[in-house]
Amino acid sequence: QVQLVESGGGLVQPGGSLRLSCAASGFVFRIYTMAWYRQAPGKERELVASITGQSSTTTYADSVKGRFTISRDNVKKTVYLQMNSLKPEDTAVYYCNKAINPISWGQGTQVFVSS
């Protein structure tokens, strides 16, 4: 069964950090470029970061460059998003998926940045 399960979100103060995880199953994880996306209330889902299958290339949205780091573990079939220096505008539901031809979306994990 193809499945993506995100976790690690929560409430954090501005300037704080969180590490999100996404466990994948049901497809050959290691060959796909994976990505993190986010959707804030009233806004469209946007691409935050992506990482190629062997971690050779990563890309980031301008809004998170220098603050977020995407990584993956192909043995664990898990992709991570380390988020530092969080800002209120990072508040959103965060999802992971394949960067190209996304599969069924998981439930996401809520990140709320507020003092």
Disulfide bonds with the S-S distance in Angstrom:
Cys22-Cys96 1.65
